Amino acid sequence: MALLPDEAVLVPVYDGGEAFRRFLPELLAAAGADRVLVVDDGSSDGSGDAAAELGAAHVLRLSPNRGKGAAVEAGLRWWRDRGASRVATLDADGQHPASVLPALFAESRRRDAGVVVGARDLESPEMPPARRFSNRTTTRMLSFLAGTPLFDSQCGCRCYATRLVDRGLLPESGRFAWESEILVLAARAGETIASVPIPVLYAEGGPSHISHVRDTLRFLALWLRLALKR
């Protein structure tokens, strides 16, 4: 695939392990090494060094670990400063194949969307029951706050318009809740939130950095804070 000059890709990684090392070469070959930024969020396993060794032209290193949201935000600012108007994000564990990028960018342009979310089939048997329940519940709760239907709010496969940076629509949350908060902030500011269907994939060997108790509490705190601002 050939990305347009104002299109770019961002991969936040924290201790990505072998799953990241398997996934990155495919992405670099598909999108072009000069159009991919890897943001190493304080990894202790050499993920940033591995990205450079595998051919990534751009590696941004954060230290200490700041959380996924902070890594995505740093990457959006980095690409905005270099002229990109649309930035796709893919998780480092290989759950999102590079083949979804053309659909993300095309929908972003067609709808002039602030955010395009890769929407998985939440009824798919490939998705664990607990994950299906969590995703449906949080997406409904966030849709209520946003005042518009949202899609697969836990999915990290997205395309962001970098004008969100210029409009000051970046969240206070720095970790996983960042991806939930930006949907509500963008929708409340009048930005279009769109979606494209993507496959349900769970990569083998990909590490999870989600703490179900801690991150559930963070989400509830976020929901209450946004509800008070309605």
DANOR-V29047 format. One record per backbone hydrogen bond with DSSP energy under -1.0 kcal/mol. NH is the residue of the N-H (numbers start at 1). CO is the residue of the C=O. E is the energy in kcal/mol with one decimal. If there is no record, write none. Layout:
NH & CO & E
NH & CO & E
This chain:
7 & 4 & -2.2
8 & 86 & -1.8
9 & 35 & -2.5
10 & 88 & -3.0
11 & 37 & -2.7
13 & 39 & -2.8
20 & 16 & -1.2
21 & 17 & -1.5
22 & 18 & -1.9
23 & 19 & -2.0
24 & 20 & -2.6
27 & 23 & -1.7
28 & 24 & -2.8
29 & 25 & -2.3
30 & 26 & -1.8
31 & 27 & -3.1
32 & 28 & -1.8
35 & 32 & -2.0
37 & 9 & -2.5
38 & 58 & -2.3
39 & 11 & -2.2
40 & 60 & -2.6
41 & 13 & -2.9
42 & 40 & -1.8
42 & 62 & -1.0
50 & 46 & -2.6
51 & 47 & -2.3
52 & 48 & -1.8
53 & 49 & -2.4
54 & 50 & -2.1
55 & 52 & -1.1
56 & 51 & -2.6
57 & 33 & -1.1
60 & 38 & -2.8
62 & 40 & -3.1
70 & 174 & -2.8
71 & 67 & -1.9
72 & 68 & -2.7
73 & 69 & -2.6
74 & 70 & -2.4
75 & 71 & -2.0
76 & 72 & -2.5
77 & 73 & -2.4
78 & 74 & -2.1
79 & 75 & -2.5
80 & 76 & -2.7
81 & 77 & -2.3
82 & 79 & -1.1
83 & 80 & -1.7
84 & 79 & -2.2
85 & 6 & -2.0
86 & 6 & -2.0
87 & 160 & -2.7
88 & 8 & -2.7
89 & 158 & -2.5
90 & 10 & -1.8
94 & 91 & -1.0
100 & 97 & -1.8
101 & 98 & -1.8
104 & 100 & -1.9
105 & 101 & -2.5
106 & 102 & -2.5
107 & 103 & -2.3
108 & 104 & -2.1
109 & 105 & -2.2
110 & 106 & -2.7
111 & 107 & -2.4
113 & 108 & -1.4
114 & 192 & -1.7
115 & 192 & -1.6
116 & 159 & -2.3
117 & 194 & -2.6
118 & 157 & -3.2
119 & 196 & -2.9
124 & 121 & -1.8
127 & 124 & -1.5
132 & 128 & -2.3
133 & 129 & -2.5
134 & 130 & -2.4
135 & 131 & -2.6
136 & 132 & -2.5
137 & 133 & -2.4
138 & 134 & -2.6
139 & 135 & -2.3
140 & 136 & -2.0
141 & 137 & -2.2
142 & 138 & -2.4
143 & 139 & -2.2
144 & 140 & -1.9
145 & 141 & -1.4
146 & 142 & -2.6
147 & 143 & -1.9
155 & 152 & -2.1
158 & 89 & -1.6
159 & 116 & -2.1
160 & 87 & -3.1
161 & 114 & -2.4
162 & 85 & -1.9
164 & 161 & -1.9
165 & 162 & -1.3
167 & 163 & -2.3
168 & 165 & -1.3
169 & 164 & -2.6
178 & 175 & -2.0
179 & 176 & -1.1
181 & 177 & -2.7
182 & 178 & -2.4
184 & 180 & -1.2
185 & 181 & -2.7
186 & 182 & -2.4
187 & 183 & -2.1
188 & 184 & -2.6
189 & 185 & -1.3
190 & 187 & -1.7
191 & 186 & -2.5
194 & 115 & -2.6
196 & 117 & -1.9
198 & 119 & -1.8
206 & 203 & -1.0
215 & 211 & -3.3
216 & 212 & -1.2
217 & 213 & -2.2
218 & 214 & -2.0
219 & 215 & -2.1
220 & 216 & -2.4
221 & 217 & -2.3
222 & 218 & -2.3
223 & 219 & -2.9
224 & 220 & -2.3
225 & 221 & -2.2
226 & 222 & -2.7
227 & 223 & -2.4
228 & 224 & -2.0
230 & 227 & -1.1
